[in-house]
Amino acid sequence: MDTMVPVAEYNTRMEAEIIANLLCSFGMEGWIHCDDLGGLGPAQSLQHGVRVLVATNDAKRARSILRKENQ
């Protein structure tokens, strides 16, 4: 398995899931990393954020796609 690196950070799991799905539509596998107590404490993500991770070799492409989406 490739090393995973963060490419974006959001306040909610839902936002991160949308971005992970967007990256999936471009052929990349996106993973969500957050400390929300397994979904029992969603407010935890407000303090620490919810990160979208991709494989290291996909990071540059993923960041490029996300920059275009934010324009």
N, C-alpha and C positions, 0 to 999 in steps of 0.2 A: 504494500500500500504506500502511496506517495505521502509525503509530508503535507499537512494541511496548513494553510496560512489564511489569516483574516483579510477580506477584501472590502468589507463594509460593516458598519455598526448602526443599530436602530434601537428605538425605545421599546418596541413591542415585538413579540414573537410573530405576530401576524405580518407585520411589515417585512421582517426577515424571511418568512416563508414565501412571500410574494417574490422577493428578489431571488431566493434560492430556486424557485420555479422558473423565473425568467432565465436564469443562467442554465438551467436544465434544458430549456427550449433551444439554447445555443450549443447543446451537446456537452455541457459541463455538469459535473455532479457537485451540488452545493450542500453544505452541512450547516446546521444551526448549532451554535454554542451559547448557552446562557445558564445563569444560576437562578432558576425560578422554582426551585424545590420540586422538580418534576411536574410542573404545571399547577402545583398547589399554592404557590406564592408568586403570582405574576408581577406583583409590585417590586419584587426583588430585581427584575430586569431594568427597572427605572434607575436603580442605583448603579448597576454594573453594565447595563447595555446588553443587547442581543447581537452576537456577531455571526456573519455569514462567512463560512470558510470554503475554500476550494483547494484543489491540489496545487502544489507549488508551480508546476508547469502550466497551469491554466490561469494563474493569478494576473499576469499582465493583460491577457485578453479580457478577463472578467472585469478588471478595473476600467479598461477602455469602454466596454459595453455599458457599465454603470455611469461613466462620465457622459456618454451620449444620451442615456436615458434621463439624466438630470438637467440637460440643457433645454 
